[in-house]
């Protein structure tokens, strides 16, 4: 069983021997956690995290899911790449659905990724509301799209000798 360090309540610098992943790490109470994270990352982490995140960012698109889900995944991968805010905004907006992009044209260019995400989420919510309204309208009135039947026109033929001003004789059987 590994021996865990006793934490000094005053957090004075004291050397502790910590057994972590089968290796001895000499750590002080102040730098134990960073040393632990470093060892954990070396053991279980992705060796080329930046390239993996770049590949995932390039293949990431909104698709049929809400922007909030897409933004969550985008931010997870964006924290590992070394892009500026404007490059992140451009790539985020480029991978959106076309209906959301069209609605986004009504707004000014965002200056930060957070601002872009807020605007895009509001656009996506509006697109969702419009789709819901269209579905409700189509379910409530399915006959709105059917054209009314054309009533047949009555054609009255007159003989050349009679006119509309002359009374027509009544036929009796």
N, C-alpha and C positions, 0 to 999 in steps of 0.2 A: 504494500500500500504506500503511495507516495506521501511524503511528509510535506504538508502545506505550511507556508510561512505564517508566523504569528505577526499580526499587524500591530505595529507600535502606535498607540493612540495619538502620540504627538507627531507622528510621521518623521521622526528623526532619521537621518541617514544611517541605516544599519544593514550590514551585509547578511543576506539570507541565502541559503542553499536550497534551490527549488528543483525538484525533479519533474521535468516536463518532457513528454514524448521520449522517454528513455535517455535523455541527455541532461547533464547537469548544467544549470545556468546560474551564474553568480549574479544576483540582482539586488539592488537596494529596494527598500520599500517604495521609494519615489519612482523608480524606473522599471518596476516589475511588469506592469501592464503593457507598456510599449514593447518591452522585450518579449513578452508572451505573444502579443499580436504579430510581431515580426516572425517569430518561430512558427506560429500557427499558419500564417500566410505562406511561408516557405514550404511547409509540409502539405497543406491542402489547397492553396491558392492556384490561380491561373498564372503560369510562368510568363505569358505574353498577353497580359490583360488589355493593354492599349490596342493591340492589333485585333484581338477578339472583339472588343467593343466597337472598333471602326467597322469591321465586317458586319456586325449586327446592326449598326446604325445605317449602313448603306442598304441593307436589305429590309429595313423596317418601314412599313407603310401603315396608314390608318386602316384601310380595308373597310369592313362592315361594322367595325366596333366603334364605340364612342371615343371622342377625342380625349377624354379624361384617362382612359386606359392606355391609349397610344402615348399620351404625354408622360404618364408614369414610366412606361418602358423606355421612352426616349431619354428621360432624365437619368435613369439608371445607367445607361450606356454613355451618356454625354459627360458624366463626371469623370470618366476614365480617359477621355481624349483631350487633347490640348488645343481645342479650337477656341476662337474668340466668340463673344456673344452674338455678333452679327452673323457669323458663319453658322452657328447653331440655329439661329432664328430662320435663316434662309433654308437650311436643310429640313428643319421641322415643318415649315410651311410647304415646301416642295413635295413632301410625302403625304399630304392630306388628300382626302377625296375631292373630286372636282366641284361638287355642290357646296362644300364648305369653303373652298377656295374662291368660288364666285361670290359668295356672301362676304368674304373677307376683303374683297376689293373696295367695299364702302368705307373702310377704315384707313387711318394713316398707318404708315410703316411703323412697326413696333421697334422700340429701342433696346429691349432686352428680351431674353428668352421667357422670363416670367410674365412680362407684359403680353408677349405673343401668345403664350398658352392661355392666359385669361381671355383674350379677345377671341381666340379660336374656339374655346369652350363655349363662350356665349353664342358664337355663330352656329356651332354644332347643335346647341340646345334649341336655337330658333328653327333650324332645319328639321329637327326632330318634331317640334311642335307643329310645323307646317304639314309634315307627313301624317301626323296623328289627325289633324283637322281634315285632310283629304280623305283618309280612311273612314272617318266618322261620317263625312258627307256622302261618300259613295255607299256606305252601308245603310244610311237612313233613307236615301232616295235613289234606289237603283234604276228608277225609270226616268231620271232627269236626262240621261244621255240618249234616250230613244226619241226619234223624231215623230211628231204626231202624224197620223194617217192623213193623207190628202183627200179632202172631200171631192167627190166627182162633181164636175160642173155640168149644169143642165144646159143643153143646147136647144134653143128654140129656132125652128126653121119656119120661115114664112114663105108663102108663095109670092111670086113677084107681083101679083095683083093686090095683095093686101099689105097694109102697113101697120105699124104698131098703133097708130092713131085710130084706125078703123076697128070697130068692135068685131070680134071673131064670132062667127055663128056657133051655137052650141049644138052638139050632135046628140041626138036622142035615139036610143035603140028601140 
